[in-house]
Amino acid sequence: MNTVKECIQQDLQARIQGHIETLSKYTATPGNGTTRLTYSKEDLQARTYIKDKMQEYGLVVTEDGFGNIFGKLEGSLKEAPSVLIGSHFDSVPNGGDYDGPAGVIAGLEVAALFSKNKLTPKYPLEIIALVEEEGTRFGGGLMGSRGITGLLSEQEFSNLKDKDGISTLEAMTAIGLDPTLPKKRDPKTLKAFLELHIEQGPLLEEKGIPIGMVEAIVGLTQLEVTIKGQAGHAGTTPMDRRADALVTAAKIIAELPELAVNEGAGTVITTGRLNVFPNGANVIPDKVVFSVDLRSGKEEHVQNSIEKVKVLIESYNQAGIQTSVEQLLYMKPKAMNSNILSLLKKKSSQLDIPYCSINSGAGHDAMVLSDFTDVGMLFIPSKNGLSHCPEEWSDSRHIANAVEIFYETAKKLTEAE
């Protein structure tokens, strides 16, 4: 016979699995992973579900001028800063069901426990669901958190466009969001931020440990490279008369892995997006735009690699080819708050949930908010270390473990009674 604690845990896991399964339906690629672009029809479906659950759990729901969602349980202290829990709810193309939503769901279930146990916090509890962390639609990434902290200005936000030339303001308006709402948030309103995320790597699963205590997050930059050449007929232009933008781009991209290896210290460089113009089978490409995602655990290696990538690209400015580089995003390596980390470890031990320390090789909203408030982050195992693909999967039992840790931590931080 199951104990009362086991029954409560099973109910929590069932609710978590229900959230995951519902949110997974809001995809533009059914049967082939989650594709939920910011301000899309699928975004609207997901945000409606999230807001409905926030209201069901007794939270006051608002949105800002970026479309970030906030569900607030007011505290007894007047105008006190909030303890925030959450993550993002957008996805990469054909991604998984857990990257982002697991963190939002963890926040929702912490709020549910506050409601169920009739807790009144002194400091407000806020559950947040952030937009465009992945940067899939508008580039750069971490847009929601950069926006509320003022790192992305209102003018910069307004100028962003997707690959089809649709601006952020147009896309927001199309699904009924109001871009004129307040955007930047006063840091004085933030007491702490907690984020759960899947590991997106193999370490926790290989060690058989359900919780990773994130000590630090890798530094990263995203560059957009443009190569301009000359269009021409594929059949009538001799090979020695061509200024082929795609051939040049391919040569540059092929050199990037070796550059990362030579830099060492875990430096990685990835090109994941490439657009060719005019994109005709019988036309020599006259322009190529591609991304360069560069990451390392130490800022000096990030800076060194950026400079080397720029020098490499500039070296191809010849024979009718013009190159340019725009830096869309730069984030320094970030350490998590030591006091929050100690509190998370203490609560995990009290709950008898095993954990280990771990660093994040991926960027997260937590790294942005860490410059403005005290931040703590938990990882849960990813099956086979897979992420950003339809096979991405994490156990709801592990999400439930994180919810319990966050709940006990949030009670302490909000001084709930």
N, C-alpha and C positions, 0 to 999 in steps of 0.2 A: 504494500500500500504506500502511495506517495505521501510524503510529509506535506504540511501546509506550505513550507517554503518551496518545495518542489512544484506544487500546484501553482503557486504564484509565478514562479519562474516559467512554467510551461505556458501560462496565460500570456505573459509578457512576450515570450517567443512567438506565440501565435499571432498576436497583434502586430509585431514587427514584420513577420512574414506576410501578413495581410497588406501592410503598407507597401512593402517591396513589390508584391505582385500587382497591386493596383497601379502604382507609379510606373511600373514596367510596361503597362498598356499604352502609355502616352509616348509613343514613338512614331517617327516617320518611316521607320523600316521594320514593320512587324515581321517576326520570324528571323530577323537578321540583326539582332542587337538593338540597343537603345540609341536612337538619334533624336535628341531633343535640343534644338537650337534656341537660343535666347530670342524671346518675343515671337516665337512661332505659335501655331495652333496647339502644338504639343506642350509648349511652355504654359499657355493659358489653361490647358486641362490640368496640368500638374499643380499650378499655383492655386487653382480653384479648390483642388483636393486638399492641399496644404492649409489653405485659409479656413476651409470648413472644419478640419481637424483642430486647428488652433482654437476656433470658436467653441467647438465641442468640449475642449479641455479647459474652458474658462478664461481664455486669453483675449485681450483686446487687440484686434488685428489692424495694422496699417501697412501702407506701402510708401516708398519714397520715390523721388523723381528718376531713379534708375530702374525701378521695378523690384528692388529688394523687398522682401516680406518680413514683417516683424510681428510677433505675437507676444504681448506683454502681460505679465501678472504683476500688478502694481504692488509696491512695498508700503509698509507703514511709515517709513521715513519720507518726508516731503522732499521732492526733487533730488533724491539720492541716485547715484550711478547704478547702472544695471549690470547684472551678471548675465552674459550672453552665451547661449549654446546653439550650435548649428553648423551648417556647411552650405554647399551650393547644390543646385538641382538641374543645371544644364549638363550636356554630355558632349563627348566627341562623336564624330560620325561612326555609326555601327559599334558603339561602345557597350558597356555592361550596365547592369541594373543597380550596382552598389556604389560606384564612384560618385560621391556627393550625396545622393539620397540617404545612404546609411547614416551620415552625420546629421542630416535634417531629421530623420526618423528618431535618432537617439534623443535629440532635443525635444521632439514632440512627446516622447514617452517619459522623459523627465518631468515635463509639464503635467502629463497625465497622473504621475505619481504624486506630485504636489497637490493636484486636485483631489485625487482619491483619498489622500491622507489629511486633507483639509489643512494644509500648511499655509501659514501667513508669513511671507518673508518681510524682513525689515528693508532690505535692498531689493529692488525689482528683479524679477527673473524674466529674461526675454529669449524667446526662441526665434532664430533668424534663418532665412533661406535666401541665399545670395545668387545673383545672376552672373552669367558669363565668366565663370572661373576658368573654364577651359580655353577661352579665346577662339572658339571654333568659328563663330559667325563674324565677329568684328575685330578679331586679332588682338594680340597683346596679352590677354588673359587677366584673371584676378580683377575684373572690371568692377564688380559690385563692391568689394572691399576697398579697392583703390579709390572708388568714387566716394564712399561715405567718409573716408579719412582725408579727402581733399587732394590725394595724389593724382587723381584724374580730374582735371578742371571741367567745368560745365561746357566751356568752349571746345575743349578737346573731345569731350563726349559727343557733343552735337556734330562734330566733323567726321566722326567714325561712320564708315559705310561697309556693307558686306560686299561679297564678290559680284553681286548683281547691281551694285550701285544704290542699294536701299540704305538710307541713313538710320541711325538709332532712333531718332525722333519719329520718323515715318513708321518704323517697325513697331515702336511702342504704341503709337496712336492706332495702328491697325488692329491691335488686340484689346483696345479700350483702356490702356494705361495712360496716366497723366504725367508727361515729362516736366510739367511746370511745378510739381510738388517739390518741397525742400529736398536737397541732395546731401550736402555735407553735414556730418554729425559732429557735434562738439565732443571732443575727447573726454571732457569732464563728466559726460553721461555714461562712460564706460568704466566699470569696476574690474571686470575680468571677461575673458572669452575662452570657452572650451570647445574644441572641435574633435570629433571622431572621424576617422577615415580608414578605409581599407589600406593595407600595407602596400599593395601593388608590386610586391616582390615576394621572394620565397622564404625569407629567414624565419619568420614566426612559425610557419607551418613545418619547416624542417626541424625546428627545435621543439615543436609540440607545445608552444607557449601561447595562451589565448590573448594576451594583452601586451602591446609594445608601448612603453613610456617614451615618447619622442623627446629627445634631448635637444636636437637642433635640426634645422631645415636647410637644405642645400641652397647655395646662391645660383641664380639663373639669369639669363638674358635671352631675349628673342629679337632676332634681326630679320628685316625684310630686304631681300636683295633683288635689284632690278638689272637685267641685262638687256641692252638695246643693240640690235643689229640692223640688217636690211632685208626686207622681204623680197622674194623672187620666185620665179617659176621653178618647180622641182625638176623639170625635165630639160630646160634650156639654159640654166645657169651653170657654167663650168665649176667644178669643185674648187679650183684655185681662185675663183672670183667671188666667193661667198663670204658673207658676214652673218653666220648662222648663230643666233642667240641661244638656241637650245644646245648646240654642240658645246659652246662656251660654258653654259651653265652646268652641263654634265661633267666637264673637266674639273670645274671648281668643286662640285659636290663630291666627286670621286676622291679629291685630296683631303676632304675634311676629316674622315676617320683617322688617317695617319697623323694629322695635326693634333687630334685629341689624345692619341696614344703617346705621342712625343711629349705632350704637356704633362701627362701622368696625373698622379694624385686623384684618381677616380674621375677625371674630366671626361665628359661625354658630349658629343655633338651630333645632332640629328636634323635631317631635312625631311619634313613630313608633309609639306604642301608645295606644290609646283603648278603654276598656271602658265600655259603656252598660248601665245597670240601670233597670228590669227587662228591657230588651231585647225588648220586645214591639211589634209593628207598630202596634197600636192603643192603646198606652199612652204617655202623656207621660212621658219619662224623669225619674226623681227623683234619680238620681245618675250622675255621670260621673267616671271616673278616667283621667287621661291623663299621659303622660310629657313632660318638657321636657329635651332634651339640649342643653347650652350649651357652646361651646368657643371659645377664643381663645388666641393665642400669648403674651399678656401677662396676668399675674395681675390687674392693675388693670382690664382690660376684662372679665375673667370676673366680678370682684366687682361692677363697675358694672352689668353685665347682670343678674346675679342680683337685685340690689336693684330694678332697673327692672321685671323680670318679677314680682317679689313685689308691688310697688306696683300694677302693672296688674291682677293677679289680685284683690287686695284691693279695688280700685275697683268690682268687680262684686258686693260684699256688699250687696245691696239687693233690695227687692221679693220677699221670700221665698227669696232665694238666699244660701247660705252657702258660702264658699270656704275652703280650707286648702291649705298647701304643706308637703311634707316633703322635706328634702334627703337623698337616698339615697347620694350619692357626691360627694366633692370632691377633685380632684387638681390641685396646682399645676403650672404648666409646669416641665418638668424637662430639664436639660442632661445629656448623656451624659458619662461620665468621659473627660477629655482624654487620659490615658495609654493607656487601652484604645483610644480612637479613633485615636491615633497608631500604635499597634501594628497595628490592623486595616488602616490605610492602608499601612503599611510592607509587610505581608504581601501585600496586594493588588498592590502595585507589583512585589514580587519575583516574584509569579506571573504578572505581565503581564496582569492583569485590570483593565480601565478602571473608574473610579469617579468619582462626584461627591458633593459634600456636599448634604444634603437635610434638611428638617425634617418631622416627622410631624404630620399633622393629625388623626390618630386616637390614641386611648389604647391603651396596651399594658401588659402585666405588667412590662415593663422600667422603666416610670416609677415603679411601686411599689417595686421592688427597688432603684432608684437611691438611695434614702434609707438603704439598709442595706449596700450593697456597691458595688464598681466595676462599672459596666454599659456594655456596648457593643451596638450594634444595627445590623444590615444590612437594607436593602430590596432587593428584586428587582422588575423591571418587572411591571406588571399589564396584560394585553391590553386595549386601548382604555380603560384606566383604571378598568375595572369591578370591583366587589367587592360582597359581600353580595347576590349574585344567582347564579342557576344558570350564567350566562355567564362567571363569574369563571374566569380561566385564567392560568397562568404557565408559562414554559418550564422543563422539568426541567434543561436545560443551565445556566440561571441559578441554579437551586437548587444544582447541582453546583459552580458557581463559589463560591457562598457556603460550601459544605461545605469546599472546599479552603482558603479563607481562615480559617475557624473552626478547621480541623484544625491549620494552622500556628500560629495564635494560641494554641490550647489547648495545644499542645506547649510553647510558650514559658511560658505561665502556670502549667502544672502541672510544669514543669521535667522533662518526660518524657525518658527515655533508652531 
